[in-house]
Amino acid sequence: MLVIVAPGQGSQTPGFLSPWLELDGLGDRLDWMSAVAGLDLVTHGTTSDADTIRDTAVAQPLLVAAGLLTLPALFADPAEVTSRVGAWAGHSVGEITAAAAAGVLGTEQSMVFVRERGRLMAEAAAANPTGMSAVLGGDPDEVTTVLEGHGLTPANINGGGQVVAAGTTEQLTALQEAPPTRARVIPLQVAGAFHTHHMGSAVDQLGRYAGAISTQDPRTALVSNADGQVVTDGREFLQRLVTQVSNPVRWDLCMQTFAELGVTGLIELAPAGTLTGLAKRALKGVELLALKTLDDLEAAHRMIGEHGNAATDSQEDAQ
């Protein structure tokens, strides 16, 4: 069974979309998504520097556009998105990409929603100096205790011994100086304490916008960051997209669900690497592919053919 996942904020790097724009039609497609988002995503995906694309209001639309841009390169026939893929999921903002791929939201709806999500989260982040740091290793119970002692929130529980702590810059500095035993603390290139109470104002406004957005029920199993559950109602998934902005991402539970569904192959959409790295530790024996450049398409098409045949059975099991 094939699972396709979309990465979250912090996975972007300067120029990562350049190779994809060599494919016929993808430049025009990105131009259209730029118009919808009100951002020059072509420039941001090809020549903008790291500081520019680190901006939350830029990074989030850029990441969703990247995922949606690569889908036609994976599936020449749109019907294969349903018939070949057993489950979709995305990490944080990548959930919007997954929702669009599964048919809950249209491309234009997704780009408007992520545009406002990024803008509102950037505004919330600007209210106070906040950020996020990855905590790698250490005893899980001790990690939890230390984070609580510093007043930090475990905003991403990613599995494989990785927890992302979020809070004020002072709290993160204290964590850096007094980390859990046998754990490394790595500051992340994000501009706020996402998936915490610091994002409350963004949730309120996104909730009002969501009331005006039409949805469809997912055509393929769609796994939620909130609890790793397969969600079959499109309106419910949209509401989860809203509330997830201020709640922790449970990617560990998402991977657990992939295993329960019978995943045999997993492809991570561009800009890939983070989620396949986590899966390497948590999903032993599963074939993994980080879709980074055009050179990876041949392997992707092979995996879709080999692992996609069991999609129908896995979808029936998820209902």
Helices and strands as residue ranges (DSSP letters): E 2-6, G 18-22, H 26-37, H 41-46, H 50-54, H 56-74, H 80-83, E 87-90, H 94-101, H 107-126, E 130-137, H 140-150, E 153-159, E 162-168, H 169-177, E 183-187, G 197-199, H 200-210, E 221-222, H 234-243, G 244-246, H 251-261, E 265-268, H 274-282, E 287-290, G 294-296, H 297-307, G 308-310, H 311-318
